[in-house]
Amino acid sequence: MPLILTEEQTMLKAAADGFLNEKAPIAHLRKLRDSRDADGVSRELWRAFGEMGFAGVVIPEAHGGSGLGAVEAGVVA
């Protein structure tokens, strides 16, 4: 069954794609993997991810999130 995105979901997808292409190209992720950092994540990347609002996609607006749903979370993922 095909998933047909709304205009807003398509815009969210474009924003997430653009963000990841700019901030987390595969070379960056490989460097992170190869560094064997104890955290295993880039704190700078996660901070920027949060600032873009991606980390709060399914969090209700009353709690500082976007209040979106599972489809939008999947689009970002």
Backbone as a chain_set.jsonl record, in Angstrom:
{"seq": "MPLILTEEQTMLKAAADGFLNEKAPIAHLRKLRDSRDADGVSRELWRAFGEMGFAGVVIPEAHGGSGLGAVEAGVVA", "coords": {"N": [[0.844, -1.171, 0.0], [0.763, 2.081, -0.985], [2.231, 5.007, 0.454], [0.946, 8.103, 0.662], [1.989, 11.273, 0.975], [1.006, 14.238, 2.731], [1.019, 17.754, 1.864], [2.292, 19.153, 3.939], [3.669, 17.07, 5.228], [5.39, 16.347, 3.187], [6.935, 18.655, 3.046], [8.14, 18.528, 5.574], [9.65, 16.207, 5.245], [11.419, 17.069, 3.239], [12.778, 19.05, 4.664], [14.022, 17.524, 6.69], [15.594, 15.804, 5.115], [17.278, 17.694, 3.841], [18.575, 18.785, 6.079], [19.955, 16.518, 7.116], [21.548, 15.831, 4.906], [23.225, 18.028, 4.841], [24.303, 18.292, 7.489], [24.941, 15.7, 8.362], [26.364, 13.926, 6.505], [27.261, 10.806, 4.93], [30.017, 10.467, 5.256], [30.535, 11.878, 7.617], [29.132, 10.321, 9.456], [30.509, 7.909, 9.256], [33.012, 8.724, 10.199], [32.331, 9.298, 12.843], [31.621, 6.718, 13.667], [34.089, 5.407, 13.386], [35.645, 6.747, 15.228], [35.155, 5.706, 17.668], [33.905, 6.839, 19.849], [32.95, 7.273, 23.219], [30.307, 7.99, 23.804], [29.01, 7.437, 21.443], [27.42, 8.922, 19.823], [26.934, 12.017, 18.072], [26.994, 14.813, 19.875], [26.738, 17.467, 19.078], [25.421, 17.2, 16.613], [22.984, 16.044, 17.476], [22.054, 18.13, 19.06], [21.602, 20.13, 17.144], [19.688, 18.758, 15.655], [17.605, 18.65, 17.489], [17.14, 21.415, 17.763], [16.052, 21.954, 15.314], [13.619, 20.883, 15.675], [13.04, 18.257, 15.205], [13.395, 16.221, 17.096], [11.219, 16.406, 18.73], [8.906, 15.634, 17.431], [6.665, 13.897, 17.915], [5.953, 14.685, 20.421], [3.596, 16.246, 22.52], [2.315, 19.548, 21.864], [1.834, 21.066, 24.145], [3.853, 20.329, 25.771], [6.108, 21.272, 24.622], [6.703, 20.132, 22.172], [6.055, 19.204, 18.712], [3.647, 18.004, 18.324], [2.83, 16.187, 16.387], [2.18, 13.187, 14.408], [2.56, 9.569, 14.085], [3.14, 9.066, 11.4], [4.519, 11.366, 10.62], [6.708, 11.137, 12.326], [7.822, 8.858, 11.218], [8.479, 9.874, 8.705], [10.524, 11.657, 9.363], [12.323, 9.853, 10.473]], "CA": [[0.0, 0.0, 0.0], [1.618, 3.271, -1.061], [2.008, 6.081, 1.409], [0.864, 9.388, -0.024], [2.213, 12.306, 1.975], [0.364, 15.54, 2.576], [1.969, 18.814, 1.539], [3.068, 19.437, 5.147], [4.565, 15.942, 5.437], [6.407, 16.454, 2.147], [7.822, 19.734, 3.472], [8.902, 17.997, 6.698], [10.616, 15.285, 4.663], [12.437, 17.874, 2.558], [13.579, 19.706, 5.702], [14.855, 16.495, 7.322], [16.58, 15.385, 4.111], [18.246, 18.768, 3.688], [19.35, 18.853, 7.312], [20.87, 15.383, 7.204], [22.532, 15.934, 3.83], [24.179, 19.075, 5.189], [24.942, 18.112, 8.794], [25.316, 14.315, 8.665], [26.615, 13.093, 5.333], [27.774, 9.489, 5.288], [31.402, 10.614, 5.717], [30.463, 12.288, 9.018], [28.693, 9.171, 10.246], [31.627, 6.95, 9.278], [34.02, 9.287, 11.1], [31.809, 9.082, 14.185], [31.746, 5.283, 13.93], [35.497, 5.04, 13.492], [36.268, 7.414, 16.372], [34.861, 4.879, 18.856], [33.528, 7.75, 20.92], [32.24, 6.574, 24.299], [28.881, 8.283, 23.702], [28.493, 6.798, 20.24], [26.589, 9.873, 19.084], [27.461, 13.367, 17.981], [26.15, 15.719, 20.667], [26.479, 18.651, 18.249], [24.395, 16.831, 15.642], [21.715, 15.893, 18.182], [21.611, 19.47, 19.477], [21.044, 20.762, 15.944], [18.483, 17.979, 15.334], [16.589, 19.146, 18.412], [16.832, 22.806, 17.438], [15.183, 21.924, 14.128], [12.317, 20.391, 16.109], [12.834, 16.873, 14.802], [13.361, 15.335, 18.254], [9.936, 16.545, 19.416], [7.818, 15.486, 16.456], [5.463, 13.279, 18.49], [5.702, 15.253, 21.745], [2.501, 17.222, 22.441], [2.693, 20.967, 21.869], [1.786, 21.554, 25.524], [5.115, 19.959, 26.415], [7.203, 21.823, 23.841], [6.927, 19.42, 20.92], [5.286, 19.599, 17.532], [2.317, 17.418, 18.408], [2.489, 15.489, 15.151], [1.883, 11.781, 14.618], [3.486, 8.502, 13.727], [3.569, 9.223, 9.996], [5.535, 12.415, 10.6], [7.891, 10.548, 12.951], [8.402, 7.985, 10.2], [9.061, 10.73, 7.67], [11.797, 12.153, 9.889], [13.219, 8.685, 10.629]], "C": [[0.895, 1.242, 0.0], [1.235, 4.306, -0.008], [2.043, 7.398, 0.645], [0.935, 10.468, 1.039], [1.416, 13.563, 1.659], [1.44, 16.563, 2.213], [2.87, 19.116, 2.742], [4.074, 18.323, 5.421], [5.7, 15.954, 4.411], [7.414, 17.545, 2.5], [8.71, 19.283, 4.637], [9.996, 17.057, 6.198], [11.753, 16.042, 3.982], [13.359, 18.558, 3.576], [14.521, 18.708, 6.367], [15.943, 16.027, 6.365], [17.678, 16.435, 3.955], [19.165, 18.884, 4.894], [20.387, 17.74, 7.359], [21.923, 15.405, 6.106], [23.617, 16.949, 4.169], [24.991, 18.732, 6.435], [25.468, 16.701, 9.054], [25.487, 13.479, 7.402], [27.266, 11.785, 5.781], [29.213, 9.562, 5.793], [31.446, 11.011, 7.198], [30.092, 11.1, 9.901], [29.778, 8.104, 10.326], [32.732, 7.424, 10.217], [33.6, 9.077, 12.549], [31.957, 7.613, 14.578], [33.199, 4.909, 14.213], [36.2, 5.666, 14.683], [36.09, 6.63, 17.659], [34.602, 5.747, 20.087], [32.701, 6.998, 21.958], [30.737, 6.798, 24.24], [28.25, 7.578, 22.51], [27.57, 7.674, 19.414], [27.313, 11.215, 19.025], [26.524, 14.296, 18.744], [25.791, 16.977, 19.872], [25.366, 18.365, 17.235], [23.034, 16.693, 16.323], [21.165, 17.232, 18.653], [20.945, 20.177, 18.295], [19.744, 20.079, 15.527], [17.318, 18.455, 16.205], [16.169, 20.571, 18.111], [15.927, 22.906, 16.218], [13.777, 21.423, 14.482], [12.063, 18.926, 15.79], [12.709, 15.918, 15.995], [12.008, 15.373, 18.969], [8.74, 16.367, 18.513], [6.552, 14.925, 17.088], [5.149, 13.77, 19.902], [4.582, 16.285, 21.622], [3.009, 18.663, 22.537], [2.727, 21.539, 23.28], [3.084, 21.264, 26.276], [6.323, 20.383, 25.583], [7.508, 21.123, 22.53], [6.083, 19.967, 19.79], [3.874, 19.05, 17.542], [1.874, 16.708, 17.143], [2.313, 14.001, 15.447], [2.958, 10.829, 14.155], [3.983, 8.625, 12.282], [4.681, 10.255, 9.911], [6.836, 11.916, 11.257], [8.601, 9.623, 11.963], [9.064, 8.761, 9.086], [10.432, 11.239, 8.119], [12.801, 11.004, 10.013], [13.742, 8.255, 9.296]], "O": [[1.703, 1.418, 0.912], [0.068, 4.45, 0.359], [3.062, 7.755, 0.053], [0.059, 10.572, 1.897], [1.184, 13.907, 0.5], [2.633, 16.259, 2.254], [4.075, 19.312, 2.581], [5.211, 18.599, 5.805], [6.837, 15.611, 4.734], [8.613, 17.378, 2.277], [9.894, 19.617, 4.683], [11.132, 17.107, 6.671], [12.921, 15.686, 4.139], [14.571, 18.634, 3.372], [15.694, 19.015, 6.583], [17.096, 15.871, 6.768], [18.864, 16.105, 3.938], [20.375, 19.057, 4.754], [21.565, 17.994, 7.613], [23.073, 15.037, 6.346], [24.785, 16.757, 3.829], [26.215, 18.863, 6.442], [26.357, 16.525, 9.888], [24.836, 12.446, 7.243], [27.764, 11.69, 6.902], [29.591, 8.79, 6.675], [32.3, 10.532, 7.944], [30.676, 10.903, 10.967], [29.941, 7.465, 11.365], [33.32, 6.625, 10.945], [34.425, 8.717, 13.389], [32.371, 7.305, 15.696], [33.492, 4.185, 15.165], [37.244, 5.173, 15.112], [36.8, 6.868, 18.636], [35.021, 5.429, 21.2], [31.85, 6.181, 21.607], [29.966, 5.903, 24.585], [27.09, 7.169, 22.566], [27.001, 7.222, 18.42], [28.195, 11.497, 19.836], [25.396, 14.538, 18.314], [24.677, 17.488, 19.98], [24.478, 19.193, 17.029], [22.032, 17.177, 15.797], [19.953, 17.447, 18.646], [19.863, 20.748, 18.43], [18.804, 20.745, 15.094], [16.199, 18.638, 15.726], [14.987, 20.907, 18.19], [15.128, 23.836, 16.104], [12.855, 21.533, 13.673], [10.984, 18.408, 16.075], [11.997, 14.918, 15.914], [11.689, 14.462, 19.733], [7.666, 16.896, 18.797], [5.462, 15.432, 16.821], [4.182, 13.316, 20.513], [4.612, 17.117, 20.715], [4.003, 18.945, 23.207], [3.555, 22.398, 23.582], [3.37, 21.888, 27.297], [7.435, 19.908, 25.813], [8.468, 21.477, 21.846], [5.483, 21.037, 19.89], [2.997, 19.568, 16.85], [0.679, 16.633, 16.855], [2.298, 13.598, 16.61], [4.093, 11.213, 13.874], [5.139, 8.313, 11.996], [5.672, 10.048, 9.212], [7.93, 12.239, 10.795], [9.83, 9.609, 11.885], [10.104, 8.348, 8.574], [11.384, 11.245, 7.339], [13.98, 11.164, 9.698], [14.508, 7.294, 9.214]]}, "num_chains": 1, "name": "protein.A"}
